[in-house]
């Protein structure tokens, strides 16, 4: 039995690829200076690494705009806060969904209370999918933004982003996409979809560390800054510079965090080369960074979904188990939540941890409206399982045996 069989990748991926650990350590030791704050060779080289990471992330999400519009933030929540606050003004109307994480829900609630904005919260169907036509039906003359999560962090359903993006584009309304559960797992084509702002954490599917995230801001919108401070450029200016990324990056960025994202991008590229070669793709050496990473993501997604379907097949054998939603293979990530009739959610989680060394997540998963609609709040929410790319057969056997032990009693 493993000391820890990890099934909480929806919270953060773990472990990270070994090159991420190695590069973060070596780069911070050799270049642990303040990037962009002096003309020393070390500071310039640190800034060059950051600039290269912006470029790789732009390609990763197929964004052909200037890579300086890849903005680094504290995390995905910070990116969402900046994106929403940077667009929405008092009295505006915003459309979002009841599937959102508190990073969106609480931001909307505060702005509704404090700024007098109005919010339409579209409900999913019983399977957990949003009908894009319901978003269209909620558009009004004062709708300023549409904010949606690409995939639910509770039930794993992937929303019809292309159809939602088409509606937003036709109406001329900025679309903010929370890619917390899909960045690094599913290819996202910003150019083709016309996404206005894409937000992402660094520590989930992108296989970077905690404490760094980002957003890509298309040239179709400009976000009003809400943080002000040093940028290392134009220091004489009385106000925050208008130029990106300085417009939204006040203060020193996370050099170790960005180094981790940098190494992870190179890891995606190498995995993509291996995958494309195995598929006998012509001209692998000439493929772009983005194209190679898309092969890597398809491989990662296939492995993760095969794990979650295997887990779901075990859970479905027990009448006492209810799996929330109805995620389908063609539109899901490797996350599911369930309850067990007659056993408290917290008890199941405690047994998984204490008796079987299974790391899972119990509770409301920071997405309370999903649980309100499912009627699981009073029972303490659900048990969430989310295998990852590095989940192996030993992990799977340990979990399956644990579930059978708990559910058969």
Rosetta blueprint (number, residue, H / E / L):
1 X L
2 X L
3 X L
4 X L
5 X E
6 X E
7 X L
8 X E
9 X L
10 X L
11 X L
12 X L
13 X L
14 X L
15 X L
16 X L
17 X L
18 X H
19 X H
20 X H
21 X H
22 X H
23 X H
24 X H
25 X H
26 X H
27 X H
28 X H
29 X H
30 X H
31 X H
32 X L
33 X L
34 X L
35 X L
36 X L
37 X L
38 X L
39 X L
40 X L
41 X H
42 X H
43 X H
44 X H
45 X H
46 X H
47 X H
48 X H
49 X H
50 X H
51 X H
52 X H
53 X H
54 X H
55 X H
56 X H
57 X H
58 X H
59 X H
60 X H
61 X L
62 X L
63 X L
64 X L
65 X L
66 X L
67 X H
68 X H
69 X H
70 X E
71 X E
72 X E
73 X E
74 X L
75 X L
76 X H
77 X H
78 X H
79 X H
80 X H
81 X H
82 X H
83 X H
84 X H
85 X H
86 X H
87 X H
88 X L
89 X L
90 X L
91 X L
92 X L
93 X E
94 X E
95 X E
96 X E
97 X E
98 X L
99 X L
100 X L
101 X L
102 X H
103 X H
104 X H
105 X H
106 X H
107 X H
108 X H
109 X H
110 X H
111 X H
112 X H
113 X H
114 X H
115 X H
116 X L
117 X L
118 X E
119 X E
120 X E
121 X E
122 X E
123 X L
124 X L
125 X L
126 X L
127 X L
128 X L
129 X L
130 X L
131 X L
132 X H
133 X H
134 X H
135 X H
136 X H
137 X H
138 X L
139 X L
140 X L
141 X L
142 X L
143 X E
144 X E
145 X E
146 X E
147 X E
148 X E
149 X E
150 X L
151 X E
152 X L
153 X L
154 X L
155 X L
156 X L
157 X E
158 X E
159 X L
160 X L
161 X H
162 X H
163 X H
164 X H
165 X H
166 X H
167 X H
168 X H
169 X H
170 X H
171 X H
172 X L
173 X L
174 X E
175 X E
176 X E
177 X E
178 X E
179 X L
180 X L
181 X L
182 X L
183 X L
184 X L
185 X L
186 X L
187 X L
188 X L
189 X L
190 X H
191 X H
192 X H
193 X H
194 X L
195 X L
196 X L
197 X E
198 X E
199 X E
200 X E
201 X E
202 X L
203 X L
204 X L
205 X L
206 X L
207 X L
208 X L
209 X L
210 X L
211 X L
212 X L
213 X E
214 X E
215 X E
216 X E
217 X E
218 X L
219 X L
220 X L
221 X L
222 X L
223 X L
224 X L
225 X L
226 X L
227 X L
228 X L
229 X L
230 X L
231 X L
232 X L
233 X L
234 X L
235 X L
236 X L
237 X L
238 X L
239 X L
240 X L
241 X L
242 X L
243 X L
244 X L
245 X L
246 X L
247 X L
248 X L
249 X L
250 X L
251 X L
252 X L
253 X L
254 X L
255 X H
256 X H
257 X H
258 X H
259 X H
260 X H
261 X H
262 X H
263 X H
264 X H
265 X H
266 X H
267 X H
268 X H
269 X H
270 X H
271 X H
272 X H
273 X H
274 X H
275 X H
276 X H
277 X H
278 X H
279 X L
280 X L
281 X L
282 X L
283 X L
284 X H
285 X H
286 X H
287 X L
288 X L
289 X H
290 X H
291 X H
292 X H
293 X H
294 X H
295 X H
296 X H
297 X H
298 X H
299 X H
300 X H
301 X H
302 X H
303 X H
304 X H
305 X H
306 X H
307 X H
308 X H
309 X H
310 X H
311 X H
312 X H
313 X H
314 X H
315 X H
316 X L
317 X L
318 X L
319 X L
320 X L
321 X E
322 X E
323 X E
324 X L
325 X L
326 X L
327 X L
328 X L
329 X H
330 X H
331 X H
332 X E
333 X L
334 X L
335 X L
336 X E
337 X E
338 X E
339 X E
340 X E
341 X L
342 X L
343 X E
344 X L
345 X H
346 X H
347 X H
348 X H
349 X H
350 X H
351 X H
352 X H
353 X H
354 X H
355 X H
356 X H
357 X L
358 X E
359 X E
360 X L
361 X E
362 X E
363 X E
364 X L
365 X L
366 X L
367 X L
368 X H
369 X H
370 X H
371 X H
372 X H
373 X H
374 X H
375 X L
376 X L
377 X L
378 X L
379 X L
380 X L
381 X L
382 X E
383 X E
384 X E
385 X E
386 X E
387 X L
388 X L
389 X L
390 X L
391 X L
392 X L
393 X H
394 X H
395 X H
396 X H
397 X H
398 X H
399 X H
400 X H
401 X H
402 X H
403 X H
404 X H
405 X H
406 X H
407 X H
408 X L
409 X L
